[in-house]
Amino acid sequence: MLILLIQLFLWVTFVNGQFIPGPRSGHTATLIGDKIYFIGGYNFSIPKESDIFYYNGIAWVELNNQVSGQGADMPPKLGHTANVGGRNQDLIFIIGGDVEFSKVYQLDTKTNNVTLPTILGVIPNRDSLVFMSSVSYEGKIYLFGGGKIETDIITLYNNHYIFNTINLNWEDGSLVGAPPPRYKHTATLVNEIIYYIGGIQINNSIISYPSMSDIYRYSTISNTWSSAVARLAPGNTPEPRLGHSAVLVEGKICIFGGSFNNSSPTEPIAMLNTSTLEWSIPHFKNPRSNMQNLPKLVYHTATLVDKRMLVAFGNDTDNMGLNKNFFIFDFNNNEWYITTADELTNPSSNISKLFSSSTSAGISSNRSAIIGSSVLGVLVLIVGILIFVYYRRKKNQSKGDVGYLADDSNISYDKFSFSQRSTLYSSQPSMQCQFTYQQFTPEQCISNINNLT
């Protein structure tokens, strides 16, 4: 019994630290401090995920057990937004997805508690909204576009909502000069100006991919829209796309991945100089000679940390299935690396580290403290069990009993909490990315919604 209890305690203590997330697409990634929080997604086995977990540079930490049953149980999320807000910028506000757009969920990163805050004033009249863009700036979240999926009908919108994360109320943003209804585009904040790129749109009942030379900009200061024409790189690149990602790297917007006419764009990565409005195609090399082709992904996420971009999850358009790898793009030396969720937890691996050495040192220190506390807990448990066994034996001996070990049926195993990793990700069925348009009406298109493209 003693050995069994010790083994169980060690398993509970250390296996939780070995959580490895499974693949997904249509999720969100939000950076707060030294943690990237991943929320929701779609994995083909379970249609939608309400998973919440984070990566801190050396470990994956699952929060599902902590947030479940506290405050508010968040429904599965797909195509939603997740942005930093609140007075202390330590809250994540989760908006949209294909259910309950009117409900705003709030994740407190200090307590890992999910709640439904009381929203003041008028609430937008939308049942659901998916694949809209969002940007957080000075306590406000700016949301534009999106679609509503009903059976086989996808309705596109050019809604412009502003959510105040401090006062907890909605505002209407200007639509004068705004883009046509669109979704699956990106929005990137550059010096108080939001740049909107790509996606798919409906204009005068015509469905189209906006040219990458057509740039819409919104001023968060003056609440006004403007449009500009960017100069494409040689070969009229980059090509249009939807479902891509975008991050800001020293005044340049780096877009990655996406889908164009049911296939991957010719150049997966491109950069827009926001000062000159010129596109360029950067060249990244992989130090590993056996891996030269850049990945082709859609519905992934990209997060910039210290001039390193972590590309996570998404659909692999080459293999027509979910992407199980991670990719780090190092803008310091224009190198890219392919890695795995497990390798990202190995500080000794030779891939470029996502977080700076000072950040990693702090994380490592915290991990050492946790391990030290766990070891101390094990020692306390062992001492406690030995004392229990000693007094139990003394008691039994006083009664003339031969044995002193309690029957296994008397052990209360419900005192231990077990964290079981899902086995649903062991074999992912492939799913071809398609977008077959059948009919279009103003601000509306009909599609096979079983596909995400």
N, C-alpha and C positions, 0 to 999 in steps of 0.2 A: 504493500500500500504506500509506503514511504516513497519508493522509487517512482511509482505511478503518479503520485501527487506532484513530485518534483518535476517530472517530465511534462505533466499537464501545465504546470505554472510556466515552465520555460517556453512551451509552445505558445501559450497565450501571450507571453511577454514579447517574444521575438518574431513570431510569424506575422503579426500585424505590421511590423516594420518592413516586411517583404512584399507588401501589396504591389501587384503589377497590373496596371489597367489594360483592358482589352481594346481592340480597335473600334472606331466609330466614325461617323461623319455628321455634319450639321450641328456640331457642338460649339461651345464658346471657350475662349481662353482669356483670362483677365489677370494682369500683373499687379500685385500689391506688395511693395517691399521686395523681399527675397522669395516670394512664392508666386507661382503661376496657378491660378484656380481654373480647373476644367469643369464644365457643367453641361450635362445632357448629351444629346446626340442620337444617332440612329445606327444600329449595328446589324440589321437584316435578320438576326435571330430574335431579338426583342425589338419590336418596331421603334420604340423610343426609349431613351434612357433618362432617368433623373439623377444619375450619378453625380456626386460632387467629390472631387479630390484635388489635391494640389501636388506640385513638384517644386522642391526647394533647392535644387542643385545637386543633391546627393541621394534623395529618397522620394518615393511616392507615398503620399499619406491619404488614406481613404477617410472621408468624413460622413459617409452614409449613415453609419450607426449613431453618430453624434447628432446629426440634424434630424433624423427620423423621429417623429412624435413630439418634436419640440416646436411650439409656436404654431407652425403651419406646415402641413405635408404638401410639398410642391409636386404638382403633376409632372409626368414625363414631358421633356422639353426638346423641341427640334426646330431649327431655324429661328431661334430666339436671339435676344441681345443680352449682354451682361456687362455692365459698366461700373466703374468706381464712382462713389458719391458719398454724401454725408458731410457733416461739418469737419470731421477729422480724416476724411478720405480713407476710411477703413471699412466701408460698407460696399457690397456689390448688389446692384439693383438688376433683377432679372425680369425682362419685359418681353411679351409676345410669345411666339411659338404658335402652334396650330390650335391652341385652346386658350380661352380666357384672357384676351388682351387687356381687359379692364382691370385685371388683378396684377399688381406689381409685387413681386417677392423680394424680400430684403435679406441678404446673408451678412451677418455680422462676423467679420473675420477674427474678431477678438474672442468671441464665445462660440463660434460655429453654430449659431442659432439662426434658423430661417423663420421669418415672420411675415405677416401681411400688414404693413403699416396702413393706418387710416389716411386715405387720400382726400384732400380738401378740394372743394369747388367742382367744376364740371369735368366729367370723365369722358374721354373720346368714345364715340359710338362705334365701336368695332368689336365683333365677336372674336375674331382671330386675325393675326397678321404674322406672316413668316418672311424670312429672308430680307428684312429691311436693313438699312445701315444705321449705325449709331456711333456717336462721338460724345465723350464726356469732357466738359470744360467748365471750370470754376463753379462746380456744384450743379450744373445743368447737363442733362442728357439730350442730345439733338438726334431725333429719329426721322428718317425720310424713306418714303416708298414702302415697298413690301407687297405681299400678295395674300389672297385668301383662297384656300383650297376647299372646294365643295364637290364631292363625288369626282367627276372628271372635268370640272370647270375651275380654272385659276383666274381670279380677277386681280388685276394689277392696280395699284394706287400711287398717287403722288402726295399722300398725306405728309404733312410736316409738323410733327408734334415735338414739343419741348417739355421735358419733365424736370421739375425743380426738386432735387434730392434733399435740399435743406428745408424748404417750406412744405414739401410734399404736396405739390399741386401741378396741374397740367397747364400749359400755355400753347397757343397756336402760333406757329412760325409763319412767316410770309411765304406766299406762293407766287408772287409776282416775279416772272422770269425764271421760275423753277423748271427743272427737267420734266419731260413727260413721265407718266406712270412707269415705274420700273422696279425690278427687284434683283437680288443676287449680285448687286454691285458693291463697291467699297466706298467708305468715307474716311478721309484722313485729315487730321487737324494740323495745319501749318500756320503758326503765328496768328492765331485767332480766326483764320480762314479755313473752312472745310472744303476739301477737294473731293468731288464725286466722279468716280471712274468706272466705266464698264457696265456690266449687267445685261439685262434684256429688257426691252421697253415696247410699249404700244403707243403709237402716235398716229392719229387720224385712222384708226382701225388697222394700222399696218404694224406687224410685229417685226422687230429688227434688233440686231446687235449694234449699239452705239459705237461709232468709230472711236478709237483711242485718242484721236486728235480732238474730239469734242469734250472739252473739260468744263464742268459746271462748278462754280464756287459760291459759297455762302458765307457772309460775314456775320459772325456771332456778335459783333459790336453794333452794327447798323441794321441788322435784320434785313439784309438785302441780298439778292442774287445777281450774279454776273456770269457770263459765259466767255470762253476763250478758245482759241484754236492752237493746239500744240503741234510742234513739228515732229513728224515721225522719223524714226531712224531709217537708214538705208534699207531698201526692200519693203518699204511701207510697213515696218514693224514698230511696235508690237501689234499682233492681230487682236481683234475684239475677243471678248471672253466674258463668262459669268462664273460665279462660284470660286473666284480667285481670292487671294489675300493681299493686304497692303500694309506696310509699315513705313515710318519716316526715318530715314538715315541721313543725318546732316544736311537737311534741306532738300533731299531727294526722296520721292515716293517710290519705294520698291514694291512692285507687284509680282506675285508668284502664282503659278499654276492657273487653273481655270479650265473651262471647256468652251469650244467654239464649233458649232455645227456638228455636235456629237463626237468630237475628237479633241485632242489636246492642241493648243496653239503651237506653232512651229518653235517659238522661243518661250520656254517656261518662265523666264525671269526677265524683267525690264525695269528701267528706272526713269522717272520723270523729274527733271530739274525744275523746281518750282520757281526759280529766279528767271530762267530763260525760256521755260515751257518747251524744252526739247527732250525727246525720248532718246534713250541709249540702251544698248544691250550689253550688260556687263559680262565678263568672262570669269567664271569660277573654275578652279582646278581642284581635283580630288587627290590628296597625297597617296591614296591607295590606288595603285595602277589598274586594278581589276574592276574599278567602278568609275567610269568616265561620263556616263550619260546622266543628266539631271533627272530627278523623278518627275513624273507627270501626275499631278494630283488635282483634285477638285473637292470643295467643301471641307477643306482642312482649316487649320488656324496657323497664324504666324505671329510670334511674339518676339519683340526686340529687347535684348538685355545686353548692355555694355557692347554695342556694335556687333552683337551676335544674334542671329535670328533662328529661333527654334520653330521648325515646321512640324506640326503634330497631327497625326491621324488623317482622316479624309478618305476619299475614294482613289484607288490606283487605277487610272484609265488605261494603263498598259495591260494590266492583268484582269481588268473588269471585276474588281472586288475591293475589299477594304484594305487600306494600307496599314501594315503592322509595324512599319519602321518609323524612325524619327530622323530628322535631318537638321544639321546645324550649318548655317552659312556665316562664315567669319568675314566681316567686311574690313577687318584690319589688314588681312593679307589675301583676300579674295579666294578663300578656300572653302570647300564644303565637305561635310562628313555625313556618312550614313551610320546610324546607330540604332540601338533597340532600347526599349523601356528598361530592361534589366541592366544593360551596359551603362545607362545614364545614372545608375545608382552606384557605379564603381568608380571611386575617386582616382584609382590607379590606371584607368583606361587611357589610351593615347589619343583620344579625340579631343578637340578643342573644348575647353570648359565653358559652360554657358555663363556662369556667374563669376565675378571677379574673385581674386584670391582672398581679399579681405572679407567678402561676403561668405565665401565658402568656409573660411576659417571660423566665422561666427556660427555657421550651420554645423560644422564639424564639432565645435565646442558644445553646442546644444545636444548633438547626438551623443557625445561622450558622457554628458551629464545624464542623459536618459538611460544609457547603458549602465552607467555607474549606479543609478537609482534602482534599475532593474536587478542588478547583481545584489545590491544591498537587500532588496525585497526578497530575493531568493534565499539569502542567508537567514533573514528574519524568519521566513517560512520554515526553513529546515530546523532552526532552533526551536521554533514553536511546536513543530511536529515531534521532535525528539523529547521535549518536555512533556507533551501530551502522552506519548508512548510510554515514557518512564512512569508517570503517575498511573496510567492505565494498567501497566504491568504490576505495579505495587499493589493496586487495588485488587486485581485478579488474584495475585498471589495470596493476599490476605484472605481471599474467599476459597483458596485451595484449588483454583482453576489451573489447568495445565497451560493453556494458550492465552495470549494477550491481544492478538490482532483482531480488530473488529471485522465482522462479516462485510464483504464488499457491498452487499445490498444496503448497508447503512450509510455508505458514503453519499453525501449530497453533492452530486456533480453540477447541480444547477447553480452552485456558488461560483462556477467558472463561466466566463463569457468567451465563446469561441467565435473567431472571425474566419469564415470559409470563403475562399476565392471561388468565383464563378467559373464553371467549366463550359460555359456557353460559347467561349471564344476559341475553343480548341480546333474547330473546323468551320470556317466561314464559307457559306455558299456564295458563289459569284453572282454578280448582278450587273448586267450591261447597262451603261449609262445612255439613255436615250431621251429625246424630247420631240415627240411626234405631234406637230401641230395639225389640227384637223379643221378648225374653224375659228374665225376671229370676229369679235364684235367690239364696239368702242369700249376700251378699258377692260377687255375680257378676252381670254383665249382658252381653248379647250385642249387639254393635254392628258396623257396617261400619267396620273399622279402616283402610280406605283413606282415610278422612277423619280429620281431627284434632280436630273439634269435640267 
